[in-house]
Amino acid sequence: MSFLNLCKAASPPSIEDIHLKRQLGWILFLRVIVLTLLIGLTTLLETKEHQLILPPLEYVLYFIVGIYIYTILSALILNRIFCFRFFAYFQLITDVLLASCLVIYTQSSQSIFLTIYFYPIICGAILLFRRGSLLMAALSSLCYGGILAAEYHDLIDRLIPGFQSNIPTSQVAMQYFSTPGITFFLVAILASLLAERLYRAESELSQTSQSLDRLALLHKQIFDDINTGIITVASNGDITSFNKAAGQITGYNAVEVLGKNIETQFPELIEKKMEEGRPVASFTRKNGELIPVGYSWTRLNMPGDSANSKVYTMQDLSKIKSMEDKMRQAEKMAAIGEMAAGVAHEFRNPLAAISGAAQVLQGDIINDPDSSGLLTIITRECDRLDGTIRDFLQFSKPADPEKNWFSLQALIQESCELLAQSAKWDNNIEIIIDLPENLDCWGDSGQIKQVIINLITNARNAIGAKDGTITISAIEQNADNMENTVIRITDTGPGIEERILQTIFEPFFTTRENGTGLGLAIVKQLINSHDGTVTAVNNTDGTGATFTFTLPLP
């Protein structure tokens, strides 16, 4: 074994090193305890007739003080080193030498403290397992054999005056040596086996404890973070655990329900409905709100408990029920839309006939002002009704956009010219077009043209008979890592009331007596089909409003 294997100061301490350091601390502490007990016991048993410690007795005092000082220094050094294995070997060898000194000063071969050699042997097994214990057994045998040889050759009496040898022959020395020598190795083998088993048991226990800690942490994290409510109930019906999701669903916190009976706390969770599958209960929350809750339960096999423990899982179905209601409403509205579209088509044919007949009659009775005025009203109202039906059909059956590149400047110019030719257009309104040169858009040009016409018409209606301006501007903008064309139409009208600002894009919502309420709804529908957005805000200067819509670029 090289010194590098014993002392790896350059590397940080491993788990084994930390374990060895902790054991070394206990060994140093036990050394002081064992020495104190042995010396104290020897002092009590010391008599003139039976001298256990050879004079001079002050040597014993020096020996004790020296060991105490050495142990204190070792404890201080232990906290400043990393080579714990080398330190362990050094301490064990020192213990063997100290035990040999104690044996020499307590009648050598007749010493009652011969078993003190077992201390470094057992400590070697604890610290360094089989290798350490066998090495200490060999060293103890060597030291004890040396003591017997020194006694046989009368060397000890030169060190300790008055010492009398009890080994007259070499055969007697061998008898004294054989039993302790064999015992040292037997103790080393048994102690190492027990130490290795203890170490394996501690390692397995540590791994098991870590696994249990990980499982407990995983269980707690899942139990707390899962969005399904979980309630566990003991065999007597008392609630034993209650996770955060259950608290969010019921409105109660765990402190309020733990230990209470589930039948009295949550009577809605009844077991007889389990035969129907996963039941849905109308659950009353703490604040009195009634919500639909889906729940189920199963038996929970807890150690040491009967089979009547249960675990309940529950989920708030409010959003799901709301989505189902919306889906049913959407299906109903789709059916109504299909039927209304068919009815609108049936209206258009006789309406066109009425309008045509009125125009013919108006030419025949041009000299009758009263009849001509009535026919003019009929023609105008037929045109208005036809426009309403056309808008309704467009809203109820929107066409998918056929996207391509087109010039925004040309499209806006064409839309403005078309509006200027309309009899409803007022010359008191000025249109200002502020666009970058060569700005192209990506989308269905026909649908975007309809959007622009509807927004300009809405701005014109807002301005009314007063003088005003409509400004059309556009830029390309990068938002959320997406390129968009942003188009703004600003008017100088009175603006939009704040209370209706969020509802102007809803179908059939209008503030005009003869309005259909479909113009802005069609705008939103067409922009949504292009994956864009449309918004309306009042101008900061207090005059008019600005409608902004975006068109994503490919």
Residue pairs with C-beta under 8 A, 6 or more apart in sequence:
3 86
5 85
6 83
6 85
6 86
6 89
7 82
7 83
7 85
7 86
8 82
8 83
9 81
9 82
9 83
11 82
12 82
13 21
13 82
13 84
17 82
17 84
20 84
20 85
20 88
20 127
21 78
21 84
23 126
23 127
24 78
24 84
24 87
24 88
24 91
24 127
25 75
25 78
27 91
27 123
27 126
27 127
28 71
28 74
28 75
28 78
28 91
30 123
31 67
31 71
31 95
31 119
32 67
32 68
32 71
34 116
34 119
35 64
35 67
38 102
38 113
38 116
39 60
39 64
42 52
42 53
42 106
42 113
45 52
46 52
46 53
51 107
52 106
52 107
52 112
53 60
53 105
53 106
54 105
54 106
54 107
54 160
54 162
54 163
55 161
55 162
59 105
60 105
63 101
63 102
63 105
67 98
70 94
74 91
77 87
78 84
78 87
81 87
85 128
88 127
88 128
88 132
89 128
89 132
89 135
91 123
92 120
92 123
92 124
92 127
92 128
92 132
92 135
92 136
93 120
93 136
93 139
95 119
95 120
95 123
96 117
96 120
96 136
96 139
96 140
96 143
97 143
99 113
99 116
99 117
99 119
99 120
99 140
99 143
100 143
100 144
100 146
100 147
102 111
102 113
102 116
103 111
103 113
103 114
103 116
103 117
103 144
103 147
104 111
104 147
104 156
104 159
104 160
105 160
106 112
106 113
108 147
108 148
108 151
108 156
108 163
108 166
109 147
109 148
109 151
109 166
109 167
109 173
109 176
110 166
114 144
114 180
117 140
117 143
117 144
117 180
117 184
118 184
118 187
120 136
120 139
120 140
121 133
121 136
121 137
121 140
121 184
121 187
121 188
121 191
122 133
122 187
122 191
123 136
124 132
124 133
124 134
124 135
124 136
124 137
124 188
124 191
125 132
125 133
125 188
125 191
125 192
125 194
125 195
126 191
126 195
128 135
129 192
129 195
129 196
129 199
130 188
130 189
130 192
130 193
130 196
132 192
133 187
133 188
133 189
133 191
133 192
133 195
134 185
134 188
134 189
134 192
136 188
137 184
137 185
137 187
137 188
138 185
140 184
141 177
141 180
141 181
141 184
141 185
144 177
144 180
144 181
144 184
145 177
145 181
147 156
148 167
148 173
148 176
148 177
149 173
150 156
151 165
151 166
151 167
151 173
152 165
152 167
152 170
152 173
154 165
156 163
156 165
157 163
157 164
157 165
166 172
167 173
167 176
223 230
223 241
223 243
224 243
224 244
225 244
226 243
226 245
227 245
227 315
228 245
228 313
228 314
228 315
229 243
229 245
229 246
229 247
229 248
229 249
229 250
229 295
229 312
229 313
229 314
229 315
229 316
230 241
230 242
230 243
230 245
230 246
230 311
230 312
230 313
230 314
231 239
231 241
231 242
231 243
231 246
231 262
231 266
231 311
231 312
231 314
232 239
232 240
232 241
232 300
232 309
232 310
232 311
232 312
233 239
233 240
233 262
233 300
233 309
233 310
233 311
233 312
234 240
234 305
234 309
235 305
235 306
235 307
235 308
235 309
236 261
237 261
237 262
237 263
238 259
238 260
238 261
238 262
239 257
239 258
239 259
239 260
239 261
239 262
239 265
240 258
241 254
241 258
242 252
242 254
242 257
242 258
243 254
246 314
247 253
247 254
248 316
249 283
249 285
249 291
249 293
249 314
249 315
249 316
250 257
250 266
250 283
250 285
250 286
251 285
251 286
251 287
251 289
252 265
252 286
257 265
262 269
262 312
266 283
268 281
268 282
268 283
268 284
268 293
269 281
269 295
269 297
269 312
269 314
270 281
271 297
273 279
273 281
274 296
274 297
278 294
278 295
278 296
279 294
279 295
279 296
280 292
280 293
280 294
280 317
281 292
281 293
281 294
281 295
282 290
282 291
282 292
282 293
283 290
283 291
283 292
283 293
283 314
284 290
285 291
291 316
291 317
291 318
292 316
292 317
292 318
292 321
293 314
293 315
293 316
293 317
294 314
294 315
294 317
295 312
295 313
295 314
295 315
296 312
296 313
297 310
297 311
297 312
297 313
298 310
298 311
299 307
299 308
299 309
299 310
300 309
300 310
300 311
301 307
301 309
302 309
337 396
337 397
338 396
340 392
340 396
341 392
341 393
341 396
341 397
344 389
344 392
344 393
344 396
345 393
347 385
347 389
348 386
348 389
351 382
351 385
351 386
351 389
352 382
352 386
354 378
354 382
355 378
355 379
355 382
355 383
355 386
358 375
358 378
358 379
358 382
359 375
359 379
361 371
361 375
362 372
362 375
362 376
362 379
365 371
365 372
365 375
366 372
384 514
387 516
388 516
388 518
391 516
391 518
391 519
391 522
392 516
392 518
394 450
394 518
394 522
395 507
395 518
395 521
395 522
395 525
398 525
398 526
398 529
399 447
400 529
401 443
401 444
401 447
401 526
401 529
401 530
402 444
403 442
403 443
403 444
403 530
404 442
404 443
404 444
404 445
405 440
405 441
405 442
406 440
406 441
406 443
406 445
406 448
407 438
407 439
407 440
407 441
408 435
408 439
408 440
408 441
408 474
408 485
408 487
409 433
409 435
409 437
409 439
411 441
411 445
411 448
411 449
411 452
412 433
412 435
412 452
412 472
413 433
414 449
415 449
415 452
415 453
415 456
416 431
416 433
416 456
418 453
419 425
419 453
419 456
419 457
419 460
425 460
426 460
426 465
428 465
428 466
428 467
428 468
429 460
429 463
429 467
429 468
429 469
429 470
430 468
430 469
430 470
431 456
431 469
431 470
431 471
431 472
432 469
432 470
432 471
432 472
433 472
434 471
434 472
434 473
435 472
435 473
435 474
436 474
436 475
436 476
439 474
439 476
439 485
441 448
441 485
441 551
442 485
442 551
442 552
442 553
442 554
443 530
443 551
444 526
444 530
447 526
447 529
447 530
448 526
448 530
448 551
450 522
450 526
451 522
451 523
451 526
451 527
451 549
452 472
452 487
452 489
454 519
454 520
454 522
454 523
455 489
455 523
455 547
455 549
456 470
456 472
456 489
457 519
458 519
458 520
458 547
459 470
459 489
459 490
459 491
459 493
459 544
459 547
460 470
460 491
461 512
461 515
462 491
462 493
462 494
462 495
462 544
462 545
463 470
463 491
463 492
463 493
463 544
464 493
468 491
468 492
468 493
468 544
469 491
469 492
470 489
470 490
470 491
470 492
471 488
471 489
471 490
471 491
472 487
472 488
472 489
473 487
473 488
473 490
474 485
474 486
474 487
474 488
475 485
475 486
476 483
476 484
476 485
476 486
476 553
477 483
477 484
477 485
477 486
477 550
478 484
482 552
482 553
483 552
483 553
484 532
484 550
484 551
484 552
484 553
485 550
485 551
485 553
486 548
486 549
486 550
487 548
487 549
487 550
487 551
488 546
488 547
488 548
489 546
489 547
490 539
490 544
490 545
490 546
490 547
491 544
491 545
491 546
492 543
492 544
493 543
493 544
493 545
494 544
495 538
495 539
495 542
495 543
495 544
495 545
496 504
496 536
496 538
496 545
498 538
500 509
500 511
501 536
501 537
501 538
503 509
504 520
504 536
505 520
505 521
505 523
505 524
505 534
505 536
506 517
506 521
507 517
507 518
507 521
508 516
508 517
508 518
508 521
509 517
509 520
509 521
510 516
510 517
523 534
523 547
523 549
524 534
527 533
527 534
527 549
527 550
527 551
530 551
530 552
531 552
532 549
532 550
532 551
532 552
533 549
533 550
534 547
534 548
534 549
534 550
535 547
535 548
535 549
536 545
536 546
536 547
536 548
537 545
537 546
537 548
538 544
538 545
538 546
539 545
539 546
